[in-house]
Structure formats: C-alpha cells, structure tokens
C-alpha cells in the first residue's frame, strides 16, 4: 500500500510517503492509524488529530472505511491560508 503525507505530516514522517507493507488484519483506516501509532509514535500522534483528513480514491474517507482493495491513502493536515 502506498501512504502519502502532506504538509507538516511529511515533515514528521521524514518523507512524502512511499510503499508500506501493511500487516494482515489491518482492515480499516482506524486500524491503520493505530498500527502507524505503534510503529512510529511521533507520526501516529500527528495523524491522530481529528483535523487530519484521509483521502482514498480521490474522496475523503472516515475511520471506518474498509481498506480491502485500497492501494493508496493520503493523509492531509488542516490547511490554513492567509
């Protein structure tokens, strides 16, 4: 699965993303966030905010969205303007 990080999330992750071998049993966005939190606590904490949006197939996805067949997920932090 390809995970993409934007804005400050890329800074915390140390990259804009890449291919990740997600273990079997990670069936929802919430489970994926939990797994990332266990593997990379700093990144997990950054993704845990309710303002971080998840995009799957060019649409926002909720934490209960299933991951079956998903090949790419983008994590997008809040955007501010000025």
N, C-alpha and C positions, 0 to 999 in steps of 0.2 A: 504494500500500500504506500502511496506517496502522500506524505504530510507536508503541507506548506504553511509557513509562518510569515505574517506581515507585520510591519511597523515595529513596535518595541518587542513583540514576541520573537521576531527574528534575532534581535539583539540578545535576548535571554537564551534562546536556543543555540546561538552561536552560528546560525546559518539560516537561509531562507527555506530550508527543508530538504527533503530527499526521500529515498525509498527506505521503508522500515518494515522489518518482519514482525508483524503483529501476531502474538500467540493465539492459538485456537482458544475459543471461549470468550473472546472479546467481541461481543455481539451488538453493542450499541455505542453511540457517541459517549454516553456517560461512562461506560466500561473502559472505553479508550482513554478518556481523560484520567480515570483512576489509575490505569496502567502507566500512563506517562508520568503521573504524580509519583508512583512507586519507583520508576526507573530514573527520573530526573526531577527531583523535588522542586527545584527552583522554577523550572519550566512548568511543572504541574501547578504550582501556586499561581503563576501568571495566567494559565489557561482556566483556572477555577473561577475567575471573576464572572459574574452574571452578564457583564457587558461584552465579553468575548463572544463573537458570533462564529458559528460553524457553517461552512458552505460545502455542500455536496451537490455535484451535477448542476452547478450554477444557480442553486437555490439555498436559502437558509434552512438549516436543519436543527431540530430540537435534540435534547439529550437522549430522548427515547428512540431516535431514528436508528433503524437497523443498519448494520454495516455489511450485510450479505451482498456481494457483488460490487461493493464500492471499491474503487481503485485510487481515488484521490480525495483528500479532505483538506480544506483550507481553514486556518484559524485567523480571524480578523479582529484586532482590538478596536476599541472605540476610536472614531475619527473626530478630530477637532479641527476647527477652521479658524480663520482669523481675518 
